Amino acid sequence: MDDSVQVKCSRCKSAFRERARRLQNGYSRQCPTCEVVVFFDEDSPDANIKSAMRTARRVRKELREAEAEFRPRTISRRGSARHATDDESVA
Ligand SMILES: [Zn+2]
C-alpha cells in the first residue's frame, strides 16, 4: 500500500511526496525543488498544506486498519509450562 502523500509546494508549485506518518503537526521539510522549508500544520493558512494534512490523516487511518486486518491471529507463545508437566516424579 502506498503510504506517501502528495504535497504541493506553495512557492514553486511543484509537487513532491512525503510519508503520511511524518506529516503531523510541527513537521517541516524542504521542498526538493526550490528548497523552501515547508511547515506542516493542520491549521496552516496554506490550502495545499491543509489538504496534504487531511490526506495524511486518512492514509494513516487506512494503514492502521490494514495492519490490524493482516496481523497474524496465531500468537506464538514461548516458554510455556507444558514441559514442566512431564512426569519427573517417578521414584
Ligand atoms: Zn518549492
PDB file of the backbone (N, CA, C, O) and the ligand in Angstrom, with CONECT records:
HET     ZN  A 101       1
ATOM      1  N   MET A   1       0.837  -1.195   0.000  1.00  0.00           N
ATOM      2  CA  MET A   1       0.000   0.000   0.000  1.00  0.00           C
ATOM      3  C   MET A   1       0.878   1.254   0.000  1.00  0.00           C
ATOM      4  O   MET A   1       1.902   1.315   0.681  1.00  0.00           O
ATOM      5  N   ASP A   2       0.462   2.230  -0.764  1.00  0.00           N
ATOM      6  CA  ASP A   2       1.209   3.472  -0.862  1.00  0.00           C
ATOM      7  C   ASP A   2       0.941   4.325   0.372  1.00  0.00           C
ATOM      8  O   ASP A   2      -0.198   4.717   0.624  1.00  0.00           O
ATOM      9  N   ASP A   3       1.982   4.609   1.134  1.00  0.00           N
ATOM     10  CA  ASP A   3       1.779   5.376   2.371  1.00  0.00           C
ATOM     11  C   ASP A   3       2.313   6.790   2.237  1.00  0.00           C
ATOM     12  O   ASP A   3       2.538   7.471   3.237  1.00  0.00           O
ATOM     13  N   SER A   4       2.513   7.229   1.013  1.00  0.00           N
ATOM     14  CA  SER A   4       3.006   8.595   0.836  1.00  0.00           C
ATOM     15  C   SER A   4       1.895   9.498   0.316  1.00  0.00           C
ATOM     16  O   SER A   4       0.953   9.053  -0.340  1.00  0.00           O
ATOM     17  N   VAL A   5       2.039  10.776   0.631  1.00  0.00           N
ATOM     18  CA  VAL A   5       1.028  11.764   0.295  1.00  0.00           C
ATOM     19  C   VAL A   5       1.667  12.820  -0.599  1.00  0.00           C
ATOM     20  O   VAL A   5       2.807  13.231  -0.383  1.00  0.00           O
ATOM     21  N   GLN A   6       0.924  13.246  -1.592  1.00  0.00           N
ATOM     22  CA  GLN A   6       1.463  14.286  -2.461  1.00  0.00           C
ATOM     23  C   GLN A   6       1.296  15.651  -1.812  1.00  0.00           C
ATOM     24  O   GLN A   6       0.209  16.009  -1.359  1.00  0.00           O
ATOM     25  N   VAL A   7       2.369  16.394  -1.775  1.00  0.00           N
ATOM     26  CA  VAL A   7       2.359  17.738  -1.209  1.00  0.00           C
ATOM     27  C   VAL A   7       2.718  18.718  -2.316  1.00  0.00           C
ATOM     28  O   VAL A   7       3.640  18.491  -3.099  1.00  0.00           O
ATOM     29  N   LYS A   8       1.976  19.798  -2.359  1.00  0.00           N
ATOM     30  CA  LYS A   8       2.266  20.802  -3.377  1.00  0.00           C
ATOM     31  C   LYS A   8       2.941  21.989  -2.709  1.00  0.00           C
ATOM     32  O   LYS A   8       2.413  22.562  -1.756  1.00  0.00           O
ATOM     33  N   CYS A   9       4.086  22.343  -3.205  1.00  0.00           N
ATOM     34  CA  CYS A   9       4.811  23.482  -2.667  1.00  0.00           C
ATOM     35  C   CYS A   9       4.076  24.759  -3.058  1.00  0.00           C
ATOM     36  O   CYS A   9       3.741  24.968  -4.224  1.00  0.00           O
ATOM     37  N   SER A  10       3.831  25.615  -2.053  1.00  0.00           N
ATOM     38  CA  SER A  10       3.062  26.834  -2.343  1.00  0.00           C
ATOM     39  C   SER A  10       3.942  27.890  -3.004  1.00  0.00           C
ATOM     40  O   SER A  10       3.436  28.881  -3.532  1.00  0.00           O
ATOM     41  N   ARG A  11       5.246  27.683  -2.977  1.00  0.00           N
ATOM     42  CA  ARG A  11       6.124  28.695  -3.580  1.00  0.00           C
ATOM     43  C   ARG A  11       6.388  28.391  -5.060  1.00  0.00           C
ATOM     44  O   ARG A  11       6.161  29.235  -5.927  1.00  0.00           O
ATOM     45  N   CYS A  12       6.873  27.166  -5.336  1.00  0.00           N
ATOM     46  CA  CYS A  12       7.246  26.874  -6.721  1.00  0.00           C
ATOM     47  C   CYS A  12       6.183  26.029  -7.417  1.00  0.00           C
ATOM     48  O   CYS A  12       6.306  25.717  -8.601  1.00  0.00           O
ATOM     49  N   LYS A  13       5.141  25.661  -6.676  1.00  0.00           N
ATOM     50  CA  LYS A  13       4.007  24.909  -7.228  1.00  0.00           C
ATOM     51  C   LYS A  13       4.372  23.497  -7.697  1.00  0.00           C
ATOM     52  O   LYS A  13       3.581  22.840  -8.374  1.00  0.00           O
ATOM     53  N   SER A  14       5.534  23.050  -7.346  1.00  0.00           N
ATOM     54  CA  SER A  14       5.887  21.686  -7.729  1.00  0.00           C
ATOM     55  C   SER A  14       5.383  20.720  -6.660  1.00  0.00           C
ATOM     56  O   SER A  14       5.237  21.076  -5.491  1.00  0.00           O
ATOM     57  N   ALA A  15       5.128  19.509  -7.089  1.00  0.00           N
ATOM     58  CA  ALA A  15       4.595  18.505  -6.173  1.00  0.00           C
ATOM     59  C   ALA A  15       5.688  17.521  -5.806  1.00  0.00           C
ATOM     60  O   ALA A  15       6.507  17.125  -6.635  1.00  0.00           O
ATOM     61  N   PHE A  16       5.677  17.139  -4.540  1.00  0.00           N
ATOM     62  CA  PHE A  16       6.593  16.084  -4.097  1.00  0.00           C
ATOM     63  C   PHE A  16       5.838  15.189  -3.137  1.00  0.00           C
ATOM     64  O   PHE A  16       4.743  15.524  -2.686  1.00  0.00           O
ATOM     65  N   ARG A  17       6.435  14.042  -2.826  1.00  0.00           N
ATOM     66  CA  ARG A  17       5.725  13.095  -1.973  1.00  0.00           C
ATOM     67  C   ARG A  17       6.426  12.973  -0.627  1.00  0.00           C
ATOM     68  O   ARG A  17       7.651  13.039  -0.524  1.00  0.00           O
ATOM     69  N   GLU A  18       5.606  12.794   0.392  1.00  0.00           N
ATOM     70  CA  GLU A  18       6.146  12.623   1.741  1.00  0.00           C
ATOM     71  C   GLU A  18       5.356  11.520   2.437  1.00  0.00           C
ATOM     72  O   GLU A  18       4.166  11.336   2.184  1.00  0.00           O
ATOM     73  N   ARG A  19       6.038  10.791   3.318  1.00  0.00           N
ATOM     74  CA  ARG A  19       5.372   9.699   4.022  1.00  0.00           C
ATOM     75  C   ARG A  19       4.270  10.240   4.930  1.00  0.00           C
ATOM     76  O   ARG A  19       4.455  11.226   5.645  1.00  0.00           O
ATOM     77  N   ALA A  20       3.130   9.575   4.881  1.00  0.00           N
ATOM     78  CA  ALA A  20       1.983  10.034   5.674  1.00  0.00           C
ATOM     79  C   ALA A  20       2.293  10.036   7.166  1.00  0.00           C
ATOM     80  O   ALA A  20       1.803  10.891   7.904  1.00  0.00           O
ATOM     81  N   ARG A  21       3.105   9.085   7.608  1.00  0.00           N
ATOM     82  CA  ARG A  21       3.415   9.003   9.039  1.00  0.00           C
ATOM     83  C   ARG A  21       4.186  10.226   9.526  1.00  0.00           C
ATOM     84  O   ARG A  21       4.145  10.561  10.710  1.00  0.00           O
ATOM     85  N   ARG A  22       4.880  10.886   8.618  1.00  0.00           N
ATOM     86  CA  ARG A  22       5.677  12.041   9.026  1.00  0.00           C
ATOM     87  C   ARG A  22       4.860  13.321   9.031  1.00  0.00           C
ATOM     88  O   ARG A  22       5.187  14.276   9.736  1.00  0.00           O
ATOM     89  N   LEU A  23       3.806  13.333   8.247  1.00  0.00           N
ATOM     90  CA  LEU A  23       3.053  14.579   8.079  1.00  0.00           C
ATOM     91  C   LEU A  23       2.138  14.815   9.275  1.00  0.00           C
ATOM     92  O   LEU A  23       0.939  14.540   9.227  1.00  0.00           O
ATOM     93  N   GLN A  24       2.726  15.326  10.338  1.00  0.00           N
ATOM     94  CA  GLN A  24       1.956  15.641  11.525  1.00  0.00           C
ATOM     95  C   GLN A  24       2.258  17.070  11.925  1.00  0.00           C
ATOM     96  O   GLN A  24       3.226  17.670  11.456  1.00  0.00           O
ATOM     97  N   ASN A  25       1.415  17.614  12.803  1.00  0.00           N
ATOM     98  CA  ASN A  25       1.612  18.999  13.243  1.00  0.00           C
ATOM     99  C   ASN A  25       3.033  19.215  13.740  1.00  0.00           C
ATOM    100  O   ASN A  25       3.540  18.441  14.551  1.00  0.00           O
ATOM    101  N   GLY A  26       3.668  20.267  13.252  1.00  0.00           N
ATOM    102  CA  GLY A  26       5.004  20.605  13.713  1.00  0.00           C
ATOM    103  C   GLY A  26       6.107  20.050  12.822  1.00  0.00           C
ATOM    104  O   GLY A  26       7.273  20.411  12.982  1.00  0.00           O
ATOM    105  N   TYR A  27       5.747  19.171  11.880  1.00  0.00           N
ATOM    106  CA  TYR A  27       6.754  18.625  10.995  1.00  0.00           C
ATOM    107  C   TYR A  27       7.111  19.646   9.916  1.00  0.00           C
ATOM    108  O   TYR A  27       6.247  20.394   9.458  1.00  0.00           O
ATOM    109  N   SER A  28       8.363  19.678   9.515  1.00  0.00           N
ATOM    110  CA  SER A  28       8.755  20.568   8.432  1.00  0.00           C
ATOM    111  C   SER A  28       9.797  19.875   7.570  1.00  0.00           C
ATOM    112  O   SER A  28      10.576  19.058   8.061  1.00  0.00           O
ATOM    113  N   ARG A  29       9.809  20.196   6.310  1.00  0.00           N
ATOM    114  CA  ARG A  29      10.823  19.659   5.408  1.00  0.00           C
ATOM    115  C   ARG A  29      11.039  20.648   4.263  1.00  0.00           C
ATOM    116  O   ARG A  29      10.222  21.532   4.004  1.00  0.00           O
ATOM    117  N   GLN A  30      12.165  20.461   3.597  1.00  0.00           N
ATOM    118  CA  GLN A  30      12.480  21.341   2.480  1.00  0.00           C
ATOM    119  C   GLN A  30      11.843  20.830   1.208  1.00  0.00           C
ATOM    120  O   GLN A  30      11.793  19.626   0.955  1.00  0.00           O
ATOM    121  N   CYS A  31      11.362  21.759   0.418  1.00  0.00           N
ATOM    122  CA  CYS A  31      10.893  21.417  -0.910  1.00  0.00           C
ATOM    123  C   CYS A  31      12.106  20.990  -1.735  1.00  0.00           C
ATOM    124  O   CYS A  31      13.101  21.712  -1.789  1.00  0.00           O
ATOM    125  N   PRO A  32      12.028  19.820  -2.378  1.00  0.00           N
ATOM    126  CA  PRO A  32      13.184  19.339  -3.146  1.00  0.00           C
ATOM    127  C   PRO A  32      13.489  20.201  -4.366  1.00  0.00           C
ATOM    128  O   PRO A  32      14.586  20.127  -4.920  1.00  0.00           O
ATOM    129  N   THR A  33      12.534  21.011  -4.782  1.00  0.00           N
ATOM    130  CA  THR A  33      12.730  21.815  -5.991  1.00  0.00           C
ATOM    131  C   THR A  33      13.298  23.198  -5.676  1.00  0.00           C
ATOM    132  O   THR A  33      14.329  23.592  -6.221  1.00  0.00           O
ATOM    133  N   CYS A  34      12.612  23.937  -4.787  1.00  0.00           N
ATOM    134  CA  CYS A  34      13.049  25.318  -4.539  1.00  0.00           C
ATOM    135  C   CYS A  34      13.694  25.461  -3.165  1.00  0.00           C
ATOM    136  O   CYS A  34      14.178  26.540  -2.822  1.00  0.00           O
ATOM    137  N   GLU A  35      13.708  24.385  -2.372  1.00  0.00           N
ATOM    138  CA  GLU A  35      14.394  24.341  -1.076  1.00  0.00           C
ATOM    139  C   GLU A  35      13.793  25.265  -0.028  1.00  0.00           C
ATOM    140  O   GLU A  35      14.433  25.561   0.982  1.00  0.00           O
ATOM    141  N   VAL A  36      12.572  25.722  -0.260  1.00  0.00           N
ATOM    142  CA  VAL A  36      11.899  26.474   0.788  1.00  0.00           C
ATOM    143  C   VAL A  36      11.471  25.470   1.865  1.00  0.00           C
ATOM    144  O   VAL A  36      11.115  24.334   1.553  1.00  0.00           O
ATOM    145  N   VAL A  37      11.508  25.892   3.124  1.00  0.00           N
ATOM    146  CA  VAL A  37      11.089  24.989   4.194  1.00  0.00           C
ATOM    147  C   VAL A  37       9.572  25.038   4.305  1.00  0.00           C
ATOM    148  O   VAL A  37       8.979  26.100   4.498  1.00  0.00           O
ATOM    149  N   VAL A  38       8.958  23.868   4.177  1.00  0.00           N
ATOM    150  CA  VAL A  38       7.504  23.766   4.243  1.00  0.00           C
ATOM    151  C   VAL A  38       7.133  23.286   5.643  1.00  0.00           C
ATOM    152  O   VAL A  38       7.616  22.254   6.108  1.00  0.00           O
ATOM    153  N   PHE A  39       6.272  24.047   6.300  1.00  0.00           N
ATOM    154  CA  PHE A  39       5.822  23.672   7.640  1.00  0.00           C
ATOM    155  C   PHE A  39       4.450  23.032   7.551  1.00  0.00           C
ATOM    156  O   PHE A  39       3.540  23.552   6.906  1.00  0.00           O
ATOM    157  N   PHE A  40       4.321  21.897   8.211  1.00  0.00           N
ATOM    158  CA  PHE A  40       3.055  21.165   8.144  1.00  0.00           C
ATOM    159  C   PHE A  40       2.263  21.392   9.423  1.00  0.00           C
ATOM    160  O   PHE A  40       2.732  21.140  10.533  1.00  0.00           O
ATOM    161  N   ASP A  41       1.050  21.875   9.221  1.00  0.00           N
ATOM    162  CA  ASP A  41       0.172  22.122  10.352  1.00  0.00           C
ATOM    163  C   ASP A  41      -1.259  22.017   9.854  1.00  0.00           C
ATOM    164  O   ASP A  41      -1.601  22.524   8.786  1.00  0.00           O
ATOM    165  N   GLU A  42      -2.084  21.354  10.642  1.00  0.00           N
ATOM    166  CA  GLU A  42      -3.474  21.193  10.222  1.00  0.00           C
ATOM    167  C   GLU A  42      -4.208  22.523  10.148  1.00  0.00           C
ATOM    168  O   GLU A  42      -5.217  22.644   9.453  1.00  0.00           O
ATOM    169  N   ASP A  43      -3.703  23.519  10.863  1.00  0.00           N
ATOM    170  CA  ASP A  43      -4.323  24.843  10.833  1.00  0.00           C
ATOM    171  C   ASP A  43      -3.545  25.807   9.928  1.00  0.00           C
ATOM    172  O   ASP A  43      -3.665  27.027  10.042  1.00  0.00           O
ATOM    173  N   SER A  44      -2.759  25.233   9.043  1.00  0.00           N
ATOM    174  CA  SER A  44      -1.968  26.077   8.150  1.00  0.00           C
ATOM    175  C   SER A  44      -2.879  26.935   7.274  1.00  0.00           C
ATOM    176  O   SER A  44      -3.916  26.463   6.808  1.00  0.00           O
ATOM    177  N   PRO A  45      -2.493  28.203   7.048  1.00  0.00           N
ATOM    178  CA  PRO A  45      -3.275  29.042   6.135  1.00  0.00           C
ATOM    179  C   PRO A  45      -3.124  28.601   4.681  1.00  0.00           C
ATOM    180  O   PRO A  45      -3.861  29.049   3.802  1.00  0.00           O
ATOM    181  N   ASP A  46      -2.161  27.723   4.445  1.00  0.00           N
ATOM    182  CA  ASP A  46      -1.898  27.246   3.090  1.00  0.00           C
ATOM    183  C   ASP A  46      -2.830  26.081   2.759  1.00  0.00           C
ATOM    184  O   ASP A  46      -2.780  25.030   3.398  1.00  0.00           O
ATOM    185  N   ALA A  47      -3.668  26.280   1.764  1.00  0.00           N
ATOM    186  CA  ALA A  47      -4.646  25.246   1.414  1.00  0.00           C
ATOM    187  C   ALA A  47      -3.971  23.957   0.967  1.00  0.00           C
ATOM    188  O   ALA A  47      -4.497  22.869   1.202  1.00  0.00           O
ATOM    189  N   ASN A  48      -2.813  24.068   0.327  1.00  0.00           N
ATOM    190  CA  ASN A  48      -2.088  22.876  -0.110  1.00  0.00           C
ATOM    191  C   ASN A  48      -1.652  22.030   1.079  1.00  0.00           C
ATOM    192  O   ASN A  48      -1.760  20.804   1.068  1.00  0.00           O
ATOM    193  N   ILE A  49      -1.154  22.722   2.109  1.00  0.00           N
ATOM    194  CA  ILE A  49      -0.703  22.017   3.307  1.00  0.00           C
ATOM    195  C   ILE A  49      -1.885  21.390   4.020  1.00  0.00           C
ATOM    196  O   ILE A  49      -1.821  20.242   4.461  1.00  0.00           O
ATOM    197  N   LYS A  50      -2.963  22.150   4.130  1.00  0.00           N
ATOM    198  CA  LYS A  50      -4.143  21.632   4.825  1.00  0.00           C
ATOM    199  C   LYS A  50      -4.662  20.359   4.169  1.00  0.00           C
ATOM    200  O   LYS A  50      -4.992  19.385   4.846  1.00  0.00           O
ATOM    201  N   SER A  51      -4.729  20.384   2.833  1.00  0.00           N
ATOM    202  CA  SER A  51      -5.262  19.202   2.158  1.00  0.00           C
ATOM    203  C   SER A  51      -4.277  18.045   2.286  1.00  0.00           C
ATOM    204  O   SER A  51      -4.694  16.891   2.385  1.00  0.00           O
ATOM    205  N   ALA A  52      -2.976  18.336   2.285  1.00  0.00           N
ATOM    206  CA  ALA A  52      -1.997  17.267   2.471  1.00  0.00           C
ATOM    207  C   ALA A  52      -2.126  16.658   3.865  1.00  0.00           C
ATOM    208  O   ALA A  52      -2.012  15.443   4.027  1.00  0.00           O
ATOM    209  N   MET A  53      -2.363  17.499   4.869  1.00  0.00           N
ATOM    210  CA  MET A  53      -2.528  17.014   6.236  1.00  0.00           C
ATOM    211  C   MET A  53      -3.781  16.151   6.358  1.00  0.00           C
ATOM    212  O   MET A  53      -3.779  15.134   7.051  1.00  0.00           O
ATOM    213  N   ARG A  54      -4.839  16.563   5.684  1.00  0.00           N
ATOM    214  CA  ARG A  54      -6.074  15.770   5.710  1.00  0.00           C
ATOM    215  C   ARG A  54      -5.841  14.418   5.048  1.00  0.00           C
ATOM    216  O   ARG A  54      -6.271  13.383   5.556  1.00  0.00           O
ATOM    217  N   THR A  55      -5.153  14.441   3.906  1.00  0.00           N
ATOM    218  CA  THR A  55      -4.877  13.190   3.206  1.00  0.00           C
ATOM    219  C   THR A  55      -3.995  12.283   4.067  1.00  0.00           C
ATOM    220  O   THR A  55      -4.228  11.077   4.157  1.00  0.00           O
ATOM    221  N   ALA A  56      -2.984  12.878   4.696  1.00  0.00           N
ATOM    222  CA  ALA A  56      -2.081  12.084   5.526  1.00  0.00           C
ATOM    223  C   ALA A  56      -2.831  11.430   6.678  1.00  0.00           C
ATOM    224  O   ALA A  56      -2.583  10.273   7.018  1.00  0.00           O
ATOM    225  N   ARG A  57      -3.741  12.174   7.269  1.00  0.00           N
ATOM    226  CA  ARG A  57      -4.541  11.637   8.373  1.00  0.00           C
ATOM    227  C   ARG A  57      -5.348  10.422   7.904  1.00  0.00           C
ATOM    228  O   ARG A  57      -5.428   9.405   8.593  1.00  0.00           O
ATOM    229  N   ARG A  58      -5.943  10.554   6.713  1.00  0.00           N
ATOM    230  CA  ARG A  58      -6.751   9.460   6.179  1.00  0.00           C
ATOM    231  C   ARG A  58      -5.879   8.245   5.859  1.00  0.00           C
ATOM    232  O   ARG A  58      -6.256   7.107   6.139  1.00  0.00           O
ATOM    233  N   VAL A  59      -4.703   8.503   5.265  1.00  0.00           N
ATOM    234  CA  VAL A  59      -3.802   7.401   4.911  1.00  0.00           C
ATOM    235  C   VAL A  59      -3.333   6.671   6.174  1.00  0.00           C
ATOM    236  O   VAL A  59      -3.271   5.442   6.200  1.00  0.00           O
ATOM    237  N   ARG A  60      -3.001   7.445   7.227  1.00  0.00           N
ATOM    238  CA  ARG A  60      -2.558   6.818   8.474  1.00  0.00           C
ATOM    239  C   ARG A  60      -3.655   5.938   9.054  1.00  0.00           C
ATOM    240  O   ARG A  60      -3.379   4.860   9.581  1.00  0.00           O
ATOM    241  N   LYS A  61      -4.891   6.395   8.958  1.00  0.00           N
ATOM    242  CA  LYS A  61      -6.016   5.617   9.462  1.00  0.00           C
ATOM    243  C   LYS A  61      -6.149   4.317   8.666  1.00  0.00           C
ATOM    244  O   LYS A  61      -6.351   3.242   9.231  1.00  0.00           O
ATOM    245  N   GLU A  62      -6.030   4.444   7.337  1.00  0.00           N
ATOM    246  CA  GLU A  62      -6.135   3.252   6.495  1.00  0.00           C
ATOM    247  C   GLU A  62      -4.994   2.283   6.774  1.00  0.00           C
ATOM    248  O   GLU A  62      -5.187   1.068   6.756  1.00  0.00           O
ATOM    249  N   LEU A  63      -3.806   2.823   7.033  1.00  0.00           N
ATOM    250  CA  LEU A  63      -2.663   1.970   7.341  1.00  0.00           C
ATOM    251  C   LEU A  63      -2.896   1.203   8.632  1.00  0.00           C
ATOM    252  O   LEU A  63      -2.612   0.009   8.722  1.00  0.00           O
ATOM    253  N   ARG A  64      -3.425   1.915   9.640  1.00  0.00           N
ATOM    254  CA  ARG A  64      -3.699   1.256  10.916  1.00  0.00           C
ATOM    255  C   ARG A  64      -4.708   0.136  10.735  1.00  0.00           C
ATOM    256  O   ARG A  64      -4.554  -0.950  11.293  1.00  0.00           O
ATOM    257  N   GLU A  65      -5.755   0.413   9.941  1.00  0.00           N
ATOM    258  CA  GLU A  65      -6.788  -0.599   9.736  1.00  0.00           C
ATOM    259  C   GLU A  65      -6.230  -1.781   8.964  1.00  0.00           C
ATOM    260  O   GLU A  65      -6.561  -2.930   9.256  1.00  0.00           O
ATOM    261  N   ALA A  66      -5.378  -1.504   7.973  1.00  0.00           N
ATOM    262  CA  ALA A  66      -4.780  -2.583   7.186  1.00  0.00           C
ATOM    263  C   ALA A  66      -3.877  -3.440   8.055  1.00  0.00           C
ATOM    264  O   ALA A  66      -3.855  -4.663   7.920  1.00  0.00           O
ATOM    265  N   GLU A  67      -3.131  -2.800   8.948  1.00  0.00           N
ATOM    266  CA  GLU A  67      -2.240  -3.552   9.824  1.00  0.00           C
ATOM    267  C   GLU A  67      -3.035  -4.437  10.768  1.00  0.00           C
ATOM    268  O   GLU A  67      -2.653  -5.577  11.032  1.00  0.00           O
ATOM    269  N   ALA A  68      -4.132  -3.914  11.271  1.00  0.00           N
ATOM    270  CA  ALA A  68      -4.959  -4.693  12.192  1.00  0.00           C
ATOM    271  C   ALA A  68      -5.553  -5.901  11.486  1.00  0.00           C
ATOM    272  O   ALA A  68      -5.703  -6.972  12.074  1.00  0.00           O
ATOM    273  N   GLU A  69      -5.888  -5.712  10.215  1.00  0.00           N
ATOM    274  CA  GLU A  69      -6.536  -6.774   9.464  1.00  0.00           C
ATOM    275  C   GLU A  69      -5.569  -7.905   9.136  1.00  0.00           C
ATOM    276  O   GLU A  69      -5.935  -9.080   9.177  1.00  0.00           O
ATOM    277  N   PHE A  70      -4.335  -7.540   8.811  1.00  0.00           N
ATOM    278  CA  PHE A  70      -3.388  -8.549   8.345  1.00  0.00           C
ATOM    279  C   PHE A  70      -2.485  -9.077   9.457  1.00  0.00           C
ATOM    280  O   PHE A  70      -1.566  -9.856   9.203  1.00  0.00           O
ATOM    281  N   ARG A  71      -2.749  -8.655  10.667  1.00  0.00           N
ATOM    282  CA  ARG A  71      -1.943  -9.156  11.775  1.00  0.00           C
ATOM    283  C   ARG A  71      -2.223 -10.653  11.967  1.00  0.00           C
ATOM    284  O   ARG A  71      -3.383 -11.060  12.022  1.00  0.00           O
ATOM    285  N   PRO A  72      -1.193 -11.453  12.065  1.00  0.00           N
ATOM    286  CA  PRO A  72      -1.429 -12.889  12.252  1.00  0.00           C
ATOM    287  C   PRO A  72      -2.196 -13.171  13.535  1.00  0.00           C
ATOM    288  O   PRO A  72      -1.909 -12.605  14.590  1.00  0.00           O
ATOM    289  N   ARG A  73      -3.179 -14.058  13.421  1.00  0.00           N
ATOM    290  CA  ARG A  73      -4.045 -14.304  14.568  1.00  0.00           C
ATOM    291  C   ARG A  73      -3.436 -15.278  15.562  1.00  0.00           C
ATOM    292  O   ARG A  73      -3.767 -15.258  16.748  1.00  0.00           O
ATOM    293  N   THR A  74      -2.547 -16.125  15.072  1.00  0.00           N
ATOM    294  CA  THR A  74      -1.923 -17.088  15.979  1.00  0.00           C
ATOM    295  C   THR A  74      -0.683 -16.451  16.596  1.00  0.00           C
ATOM    296  O   THR A  74       0.337 -16.256  15.934  1.00  0.00           O
ATOM    297  N   ILE A  75      -0.796 -16.142  17.845  1.00  0.00           N
ATOM    298  CA  ILE A  75       0.338 -15.559  18.555  1.00  0.00           C
ATOM    299  C   ILE A  75       1.118 -16.706  19.199  1.00  0.00           C
ATOM    300  O   ILE A  75       0.609 -17.420  20.063  1.00  0.00           O
ATOM    301  N   SER A  76       2.356 -16.860  18.759  1.00  0.00           N
ATOM    302  CA  SER A  76       3.150 -17.967  19.282  1.00  0.00           C
ATOM    303  C   SER A  76       3.574 -17.668  20.714  1.00  0.00           C
ATOM    304  O   SER A  76       4.178 -16.635  21.002  1.00  0.00           O
ATOM    305  N   ARG A  77       3.251 -18.575  21.580  1.00  0.00           N
ATOM    306  CA  ARG A  77       3.630 -18.397  22.981  1.00  0.00           C
ATOM    307  C   ARG A  77       4.911 -19.175  23.237  1.00  0.00           C
ATOM    308  O   ARG A  77       4.996 -20.376  22.982  1.00  0.00           O
ATOM    309  N   ARG A  78       5.882 -18.472  23.736  1.00  0.00           N
ATOM    310  CA  ARG A  78       7.137 -19.140  24.046  1.00  0.00           C
ATOM    311  C   ARG A  78       7.246 -19.343  25.546  1.00  0.00           C
ATOM    312  O   ARG A  78       6.643 -18.606  26.326  1.00  0.00           O
ATOM    313  N   GLY A  79       8.009 -20.333  25.943  1.00  0.00           N
ATOM    314  CA  GLY A  79       8.232 -20.561  27.363  1.00  0.00           C
ATOM    315  C   GLY A  79       6.979 -21.033  28.055  1.00  0.00           C
ATOM    316  O   GLY A  79       6.643 -20.552  29.137  1.00  0.00           O
ATOM    317  N   SER A  80       6.278 -21.975  27.438  1.00  0.00           N
ATOM    318  CA  SER A  80       5.070 -22.472  28.064  1.00  0.00           C
ATOM    319  C   SER A  80       5.431 -23.433  29.193  1.00  0.00           C
ATOM    320  O   SER A  80       6.558 -23.917  29.300  1.00  0.00           O
ATOM    321  N   ALA A  81       4.446 -23.685  30.014  1.00  0.00           N
ATOM    322  CA  ALA A  81       4.684 -24.558  31.169  1.00  0.00           C
ATOM    323  C   ALA A  81       4.425 -26.015  30.810  1.00  0.00           C
ATOM    324  O   ALA A  81       4.375 -26.881  31.683  1.00  0.00           O
ATOM    325  N   ARG A  82       4.260 -26.275  29.516  1.00  0.00           N
ATOM    326  CA  ARG A  82       3.866 -27.619  29.116  1.00  0.00           C
ATOM    327  C   ARG A  82       4.930 -28.661  29.479  1.00  0.00           C
ATOM    328  O   ARG A  82       4.603 -29.778  29.880  1.00  0.00           O
ATOM    329  N   HIS A  83       6.215 -28.281  29.333  1.00  0.00           N
ATOM    330  CA  HIS A  83       7.283 -29.245  29.602  1.00  0.00           C
ATOM    331  C   HIS A  83       7.356 -29.594  31.081  1.00  0.00           C
ATOM    332  O   HIS A  83       7.798 -30.682  31.451  1.00  0.00           O
ATOM    333  N   ALA A  84       6.928 -28.682  31.908  1.00  0.00           N
ATOM    334  CA  ALA A  84       7.028 -28.916  33.350  1.00  0.00           C
ATOM    335  C   ALA A  84       6.031 -29.968  33.815  1.00  0.00           C
ATOM    336  O   ALA A  84       6.160 -30.523  34.906  1.00  0.00           O
ATOM    337  N   THR A  85       5.020 -30.238  32.960  1.00  0.00           N
ATOM    338  CA  THR A  85       4.020 -31.215  33.379  1.00  0.00           C
ATOM    339  C   THR A  85       4.485 -32.646  33.120  1.00  0.00           C
ATOM    340  O   THR A  85       3.822 -33.604  33.518  1.00  0.00           O
ATOM    341  N   ASP A  86       5.639 -32.783  32.443  1.00  0.00           N
ATOM    342  CA  ASP A  86       6.180 -34.128  32.236  1.00  0.00           C
ATOM    343  C   ASP A  86       6.429 -34.802  33.587  1.00  0.00           C
ATOM    344  O   ASP A  86       6.905 -34.180  34.537  1.00  0.00           O
ATOM    345  N   ASP A  87       6.099 -36.061  33.641  1.00  0.00           N
ATOM    346  CA  ASP A  87       6.176 -36.753  34.927  1.00  0.00           C
ATOM    347  C   ASP A  87       7.626 -37.035  35.297  1.00  0.00           C
ATOM    348  O   ASP A  87       8.257 -37.950  34.766  1.00  0.00           O
ATOM    349  N   GLU A  88       8.121 -36.253  36.189  1.00  0.00           N
ATOM    350  CA  GLU A  88       9.516 -36.428  36.604  1.00  0.00           C
ATOM    351  C   GLU A  88       9.597 -37.102  37.979  1.00  0.00           C
ATOM    352  O   GLU A  88      10.666 -37.533  38.414  1.00  0.00           O
ATOM    353  N   SER A  89       8.453 -37.182  38.646  1.00  0.00           N
ATOM    354  CA  SER A  89       8.478 -37.742  39.986  1.00  0.00           C
ATOM    355  C   SER A  89       8.169 -39.222  39.979  1.00  0.00           C
ATOM    356  O   SER A  89       7.313 -39.697  40.726  1.00  0.00           O
ATOM    357  N   VAL A  90       8.901 -39.971  39.098  1.00  0.00           N
ATOM    358  CA  VAL A  90       8.694 -41.437  39.047  1.00  0.00           C
ATOM    359  C   VAL A  90       9.796 -42.052  39.876  1.00  0.00           C
ATOM    360  O   VAL A  90      10.810 -42.506  39.345  1.00  0.00           O
ATOM    361  N   ALA A  91       9.598 -42.065  41.154  1.00  0.00           N
ATOM    362  CA  ALA A  91      10.659 -42.515  42.025  1.00  0.00           C
ATOM    363  C   ALA A  91      10.542 -43.973  42.451  1.00  0.00           C
ATOM    364  O   ALA A  91      11.389 -44.470  43.194  1.00  0.00           O
TER     365      ALA A  91
HETATM  366 ZN    ZN A 101       9.104  24.534  -3.860  1.00  0.00          ZN2+
END
